[in-house]
Amino acid sequence: MNINIQQPAPFDLVGKEILIAGTGVGFEGTLSVTLTEGHDQLDSFVNAGSLALRQFQGQVVVPDDNAFKLSRLFLTIADDTAGGDGGPPPSVTLSVLYGPLILPGYTGYRNRTVVSGDTLSAIAQDEYGDSSMFTVIQQANQHIVPDANVISAGMVLRIPRNDT
């Protein structure tokens, strides 16, 4: 495999501008980028090496009028020009979490370490002034908090923000 995604990492919490970086080889230096959640799809590309493994970087900007319905997106980077043998092109796919569908007006997140006695409801009350917003915290951390009733001291949670 000649493609390695270094940014974003799996389950990173991303915003409308998704920075992408890694190493790869693509025909004429181009790798295709696809962002989807199964209902809608956004296509783009990044430039990479054409004859040797090279670093690439770029970004995908999710338009305001996107039709994404789910907060878990799948980012695929592929060399669509390879695999002339009829097989699938070399590609790498990873999941990212799309902040604007988790918290309207999403601008980023901050980390918070869980201490003994914390609950998601109590953290939501402290962070947002509304204990029912525990679902926002759970969605932003769904890869480590599959059950809102089970968190443990020492966990580092991402707390989505919508500061303007």
Backbone as CSV, one residue per row, in Angstrom:
resi,resn,N_x,N_y,N_z,CA_x,CA_y,CA_z,C_x,C_y,C_z
1,MET,0.857,-1.181,0.000,0.000,0.000,0.000,0.890,1.227,0.000
2,ASN,0.649,2.147,-0.894,1.458,3.344,-1.027,0.782,4.593,-0.490
3,ILE,-0.237,4.445,0.358,-0.932,5.601,0.914,-0.972,5.459,2.427
4,ASN,-0.576,6.519,3.119,-0.611,6.544,4.578,-1.191,7.884,5.011
5,ILE,-2.327,7.863,5.702,-2.952,9.092,6.189,-2.415,9.359,7.596
6,GLN,-1.793,10.514,7.782,-1.274,10.896,9.085,-2.180,11.900,9.790
7,GLN,-2.948,12.646,9.007,-3.904,13.598,9.560,-5.091,13.647,8.632
8,PRO,-6.297,13.533,9.108,-6.679,13.362,10.502,-6.441,11.928,10.964
9,ALA,-6.409,11.742,12.256,-6.295,10.407,12.829,-7.699,9.799,12.906
10,PRO,-7.801,8.492,13.005,-9.126,7.881,13.145,-9.901,8.480,14.316
11,PHE,-11.151,8.798,14.075,-12.095,9.358,15.040,-11.730,10.758,15.516
12,ASP,-10.877,11.470,14.764,-10.651,12.878,15.079,-11.964,13.625,14.941
13,LEU,-12.124,14.643,15.759,-13.284,15.516,15.699,-12.909,16.676,14.780
14,VAL,-13.589,16.779,13.649,-13.220,17.752,12.620,-14.338,18.761,12.406
15,GLY,-13.958,19.884,11.824,-14.919,20.928,11.478,-15.133,20.987,9.987
16,LYS,-15.590,22.149,9.519,-15.904,22.321,8.096,-14.669,22.261,7.210
17,GLU,-13.505,22.672,7.736,-12.258,22.585,6.985,-11.463,21.406,7.537
18,ILE,-11.359,20.352,6.757,-10.672,19.140,7.198,-9.291,19.098,6.563
19,LEU,-8.267,19.234,7.398,-6.895,19.186,6.917,-6.482,17.735,6.750
20,ILE,-5.846,17.436,5.622,-5.445,16.073,5.290,-3.948,16.084,4.989
21,ALA,-3.224,15.122,5.553,-1.792,15.016,5.281,-1.382,13.557,5.404
22,GLY,-0.301,13.217,4.710,0.211,11.857,4.778,1.294,11.658,3.742
23,THR,1.488,10.409,3.378,2.432,10.076,2.322,1.724,9.185,1.311
24,GLY,2.123,9.316,0.049,1.486,8.491,-0.966,2.093,8.695,-2.332
25,VAL,1.625,7.883,-3.266,2.018,7.965,-4.665,0.733,7.967,-5.477
26,GLY,0.632,8.871,-6.424,-0.543,8.912,-7.285,-0.135,9.255,-8.699
27,PHE,-0.903,8.771,-9.669,-0.611,9.059,-11.070,-0.625,10.567,-11.274
28,GLU,0.414,11.081,-11.901,0.583,12.510,-12.126,0.445,13.294,-10.821
29,GLY,0.807,12.654,-9.709,0.852,13.336,-8.422,-0.490,13.631,-7.796
30,THR,-1.550,12.958,-8.197,-2.879,13.264,-7.683,-3.513,12.049,-7.003
31,LEU,-4.044,12.278,-5.813,-4.819,11.263,-5.090,-6.237,11.798,-4.924
32,SER,-7.229,10.944,-5.122,-8.610,11.385,-4.941,-8.985,11.293,-3.466
33,VAL,-9.857,12.194,-3.047,-10.348,12.243,-1.671,-11.865,12.171,-1.729
34,THR,-12.436,11.261,-0.947,-13.889,11.139,-0.863,-14.286,11.216,0.600
35,LEU,-15.302,12.003,0.879,-15.846,12.135,2.222,-17.329,11.788,2.132
36,THR,-17.753,10.782,2.902,-19.152,10.346,2.824,-19.611,9.829,4.184
37,GLU,-20.927,9.803,4.363,-21.522,9.164,5.530,-22.585,8.169,5.084
38,GLY,-22.585,7.858,3.816,-23.516,6.871,3.288,-24.717,7.473,2.593
39,HIS,-24.993,8.760,2.819,-26.127,9.413,2.176,-25.678,10.441,1.158
40,ASP,-24.638,11.170,1.487,-24.121,12.202,0.606,-22.626,11.986,0.450
41,GLN,-22.037,12.574,-0.565,-20.612,12.375,-0.830,-20.005,13.676,-1.325
42,LEU,-18.801,13.945,-0.862,-18.034,15.104,-1.297,-16.728,14.592,-1.876
43,ASP,-16.397,15.008,-3.096,-15.184,14.545,-3.768,-14.199,15.697,-3.921
44,SER,-12.915,15.373,-3.757,-11.852,16.354,-3.901,-10.577,15.617,-4.300
45,PHE,-9.435,16.284,-4.174,-8.159,15.631,-4.464,-7.047,16.333,-3.703
46,VAL,-5.917,15.645,-3.572,-4.691,16.223,-3.015,-3.553,15.849,-3.950
47,ASN,-2.499,16.635,-3.917,-1.328,16.357,-4.745,-0.296,15.583,-3.940
48,ALA,0.321,14.592,-4.571,1.341,13.752,-3.932,2.426,13.463,-4.964
49,GLY,3.337,12.579,-4.629,4.386,12.188,-5.570,3.828,11.326,-6.683
50,SER,4.481,11.369,-7.854,3.998,10.548,-8.954,4.896,9.345,-9.223
51,LEU,6.163,9.437,-8.864,7.066,8.325,-9.123,7.643,7.726,-7.854
52,ALA,7.536,8.433,-6.767,8.091,7.955,-5.505,7.172,8.400,-4.379
53,LEU,7.272,7.714,-3.263,6.478,8.048,-2.094,6.811,9.470,-1.660
54,ARG,5.809,10.320,-1.587,6.000,11.724,-1.219,4.953,12.142,-0.200
55,GLN,5.272,13.206,0.522,4.298,13.762,1.439,3.219,14.503,0.658
56,PHE,2.011,14.476,1.180,0.944,15.279,0.596,0.214,15.993,1.710
57,GLN,-0.400,17.078,1.352,-1.271,17.779,2.283,-2.294,18.559,1.485
58,GLY,-3.406,18.770,2.094,-4.477,19.507,1.446,-5.617,19.657,2.422
59,GLN,-6.704,20.135,1.933,-7.880,20.257,2.778,-9.141,20.036,1.967
60,VAL,-10.161,19.589,2.662,-11.486,19.471,2.089,-12.356,20.433,2.872
61,VAL,-13.041,21.302,2.174,-13.947,22.239,2.826,-15.370,21.745,2.580
62,VAL,-16.074,21.450,3.670,-17.448,20.970,3.567,-18.353,22.191,3.382
63,PRO,-19.076,22.267,2.270,-19.923,23.445,2.030,-21.088,23.517,3.011
64,ASP,-21.580,24.736,3.205,-22.708,24.944,4.127,-23.943,24.160,3.706
65,ASP,-24.111,23.951,2.417,-25.311,23.273,1.928,-25.127,21.761,1.780
66,ASN,-24.145,21.189,2.496,-23.937,19.743,2.384,-25.172,19.015,2.906
67,ALA,-25.334,17.782,2.477,-26.505,17.000,2.873,-26.144,15.886,3.847
68,PHE,-25.005,16.001,4.528,-24.642,14.967,5.498,-25.724,14.883,6.570
69,LYS,-26.084,13.652,6.909,-27.106,13.410,7.919,-26.520,12.800,9.194
70,LEU,-25.359,12.167,9.075,-24.739,11.476,10.207,-23.413,12.144,10.552
71,SER,-23.064,12.122,11.830,-21.834,12.790,12.269,-20.581,11.957,12.028
72,ARG,-20.708,10.665,11.802,-19.531,9.844,11.503,-19.337,9.810,9.995
73,LEU,-18.219,10.381,9.564,-17.902,10.433,8.137,-16.774,9.471,7.826
74,PHE,-16.729,9.002,6.596,-15.654,8.128,6.143,-14.824,8.898,5.120
75,LEU,-13.543,9.045,5.434,-12.600,9.731,4.570,-11.786,8.672,3.840
76,THR,-11.832,8.713,2.517,-11.080,7.758,1.701,-10.120,8.521,0.808
77,ILE,-8.876,8.071,0.800,-7.875,8.600,-0.118,-7.468,7.451,-1.020
78,ALA,-7.489,7.689,-2.331,-7.229,6.609,-3.290,-6.418,7.110,-4.471
79,ASP,-5.685,6.175,-5.058,-5.025,6.415,-6.340,-5.898,5.732,-7.382
80,ASP,-6.879,6.458,-7.881,-7.860,5.890,-8.803,-7.269,5.452,-10.130
81,THR,-6.064,5.880,-10.421,-5.460,5.534,-11.704,-4.670,4.244,-11.634
82,ALA,-4.441,3.730,-10.432,-3.691,2.483,-10.276,-4.646,1.305,-10.382
83,GLY,-4.102,0.129,-10.317,-4.930,-1.073,-10.345,-5.498,-1.354,-11.718
84,GLY,-4.727,-1.134,-12.764,-5.180,-1.369,-14.131,-5.503,-2.822,-14.412
85,ASP,-5.237,-3.708,-13.459,-5.519,-5.122,-13.639,-6.985,-5.451,-13.391
86,GLY,-7.797,-4.432,-13.212,-9.219,-4.655,-12.979,-9.578,-4.722,-11.510
87,GLY,-8.579,-4.773,-10.640,-8.838,-4.792,-9.206,-9.109,-3.391,-8.693
88,PRO,-9.510,-3.299,-7.443,-9.793,-1.977,-6.879,-8.501,-1.160,-6.746
89,PRO,-8.610,0.155,-6.854,-7.415,0.992,-6.718,-6.941,0.993,-5.264
90,PRO,-5.650,1.237,-5.061,-5.154,1.337,-3.689,-5.857,2.490,-2.976
91,SER,-6.355,2.228,-1.787,-7.046,3.275,-1.043,-6.947,3.000,0.455
92,VAL,-7.153,4.055,1.225,-7.187,3.960,2.685,-8.430,4.719,3.133
93,THR,-9.189,4.126,4.062,-10.392,4.752,4.592,-10.309,4.803,6.104
94,LEU,-10.737,5.925,6.663,-10.825,6.034,8.120,-12.054,6.842,8.482
95,SER,-12.511,6.678,9.722,-13.676,7.404,10.224,-13.233,8.672,10.927
96,VAL,-13.972,9.758,10.709,-13.808,10.990,11.465,-15.185,11.413,11.964
97,LEU,-15.212,12.249,12.985,-16.466,12.724,13.546,-16.644,14.192,13.167
98,TYR,-17.787,14.500,12.583,-18.044,15.829,12.031,-18.738,16.714,13.066
99,GLY,-17.959,17.625,13.661,-18.433,18.486,14.740,-19.690,19.283,14.462
100,PRO,-19.854,19.906,13.267,-21.060,20.694,13.016,-22.373,19.903,13.087
101,LEU,-22.325,18.587,12.935,-23.548,17.794,13.107,-23.701,17.306,14.545
102,ILE,-22.673,17.466,15.345,-22.746,17.103,16.755,-23.222,18.296,17.576
103,LEU,-22.692,19.475,17.271,-23.053,20.702,17.978,-23.188,21.823,16.952
104,PRO,-24.401,22.354,16.763,-24.574,23.454,15.807,-23.633,24.619,16.138
105,GLY,-23.019,25.183,15.107,-22.087,26.283,15.307,-20.719,25.837,15.792
106,TYR,-20.421,24.544,15.649,-19.165,23.966,16.129,-17.957,24.783,15.677
107,THR,-17.083,25.125,16.642,-15.860,25.872,16.325,-14.601,25.144,16.767
108,GLY,-14.732,24.050,17.472,-13.577,23.309,17.964,-13.940,22.574,19.246
109,TYR,-12.944,22.106,19.944,-13.200,21.402,21.192,-12.062,21.647,22.166
110,ARG,-12.315,21.328,23.411,-11.265,21.334,24.420,-11.305,19.997,25.126
111,ASN,-10.200,19.600,25.688,-10.128,18.331,26.401,-10.503,18.528,27.861
112,ARG,-11.138,17.526,28.428,-11.470,17.520,29.853,-11.217,16.115,30.372
113,THR,-10.477,16.017,31.445,-10.188,14.727,32.061,-11.261,14.399,33.086
114,VAL,-11.824,13.224,32.984,-12.852,12.768,33.911,-12.219,12.502,35.271
115,VAL,-12.872,12.991,36.325,-12.424,12.715,37.690,-13.457,11.826,38.368
116,SER,-13.048,11.188,39.432,-13.931,10.290,40.168,-15.223,11.013,40.552
117,GLY,-16.350,10.389,40.277,-17.653,10.953,40.596,-18.299,11.698,39.448
118,ASP,-17.550,11.982,38.385,-18.127,12.662,37.219,-19.147,11.781,36.517
119,THR,-20.149,12.416,35.940,-21.084,11.768,35.025,-21.156,12.660,33.783
120,LEU,-21.599,12.106,32.671,-21.728,12.938,31.481,-22.744,14.055,31.691
121,SER,-23.806,13.765,32.434,-24.808,14.798,32.711,-24.217,15.932,33.528
122,ALA,-23.418,15.603,34.536,-22.798,16.633,35.377,-21.781,17.455,34.574
123,ILE,-21.036,16.791,33.724,-20.069,17.504,32.877,-20.818,18.434,31.922
124,ALA,-21.911,17.953,31.329,-22.710,18.782,30.415,-23.287,19.989,31.146
125,GLN,-23.742,19.784,32.362,-24.275,20.895,33.154,-23.181,21.931,33.400
126,ASP,-21.994,21.456,33.738,-20.869,22.346,34.005,-20.401,23.070,32.740
127,GLU,-20.346,22.370,31.627,-19.817,22.939,30.380,-20.834,23.781,29.610
128,TYR,-22.093,23.332,29.595,-23.100,23.980,28.757,-24.254,24.608,29.548
129,GLY,-24.304,24.338,30.850,-25.425,24.834,31.642,-26.698,24.052,31.403
130,ASP,-26.579,22.855,30.833,-27.739,22.036,30.485,-27.325,20.562,30.536
131,SER,-27.818,19.843,31.544,-27.402,18.442,31.721,-27.846,17.543,30.573
132,SER,-28.894,17.938,29.838,-29.374,17.096,28.745,-28.418,17.104,27.551
133,MET,-27.449,18.005,27.550,-26.486,18.057,26.440,-25.378,17.024,26.592
134,PHE,-25.562,16.076,27.502,-24.589,14.988,27.640,-24.452,14.220,26.328
135,THR,-25.518,14.221,25.509,-25.456,13.496,24.234,-24.423,14.108,23.287
136,VAL,-24.222,15.420,23.367,-23.211,16.091,22.540,-21.831,15.551,22.904
137,ILE,-21.572,15.446,24.197,-20.268,14.949,24.659,-20.102,13.487,24.261
138,GLN,-21.151,12.701,24.422,-21.055,11.291,24.050,-20.803,11.138,22.545
139,GLN,-21.514,11.889,21.713,-21.318,11.783,20.266,-19.905,12.174,19.852
140,ALA,-19.334,13.182,20.516,-17.977,13.632,20.179,-16.920,12.629,20.631
141,ASN,-17.319,11.701,21.505,-16.399,10.708,22.051,-16.930,9.292,21.856
142,GLN,-17.731,9.087,20.820,-18.420,7.814,20.628,-17.483,6.621,20.481
143,HIS,-16.253,6.863,20.104,-15.291,5.776,19.960,-14.763,5.288,21.309
144,ILE,-14.925,6.093,22.371,-14.477,5.662,23.706,-15.602,5.648,24.731
145,VAL,-16.769,6.212,24.370,-17.919,6.244,25.286,-19.148,5.693,24.559
146,PRO,-19.223,4.363,24.374,-20.391,3.812,23.689,-21.648,3.832,24.561
147,ASP,-21.482,3.916,25.880,-22.604,3.945,26.821,-22.463,5.190,27.687
148,ALA,-23.446,6.089,27.613,-23.385,7.354,28.356,-23.327,7.153,29.863
149,ASN,-23.707,5.984,30.336,-23.691,5.712,31.773,-22.369,5.142,32.256
150,VAL,-21.416,4.953,31.346,-20.152,4.328,31.740,-18.975,5.194,31.288
151,ILE,-18.492,6.018,32.205,-17.238,6.731,32.010,-16.393,6.474,33.243
152,SER,-15.104,6.633,33.123,-14.242,6.352,34.270,-13.180,7.427,34.428
153,ALA,-12.751,7.575,35.672,-11.731,8.567,35.998,-10.499,8.348,35.123
154,GLY,-9.938,9.442,34.659,-8.749,9.383,33.825,-9.039,9.481,32.334
155,MET,-10.281,9.202,31.914,-10.633,9.350,30.496,-10.482,10.816,30.102
156,VAL,-9.991,11.048,28.901,-9.897,12.419,28.388,-10.983,12.569,27.333
157,LEU,-11.951,13.420,27.635,-13.080,13.636,26.744,-12.912,14.926,25.960
158,ARG,-13.375,14.916,24.724,-13.412,16.131,23.917,-14.746,16.826,24.167
159,ILE,-14.686,18.081,24.542,-15.898,18.859,24.803,-16.071,19.831,23.640
160,PRO,-17.040,19.558,22.743,-17.258,20.443,21.605,-17.647,21.849,22.057
161,ARG,-17.193,22.840,21.312,-17.467,24.243,21.606,-18.150,24.881,20.399
162,ASN,-18.909,25.922,20.666,-19.455,26.723,19.575,-19.234,28.199,19.888
163,ASP,-18.042,28.493,20.375,-17.660,29.870,20.677,-17.553,30.670,19.395
164,THR,-18.051,31.864,19.411,-17.918,32.714,18.226,-17.117,33.942,18.532
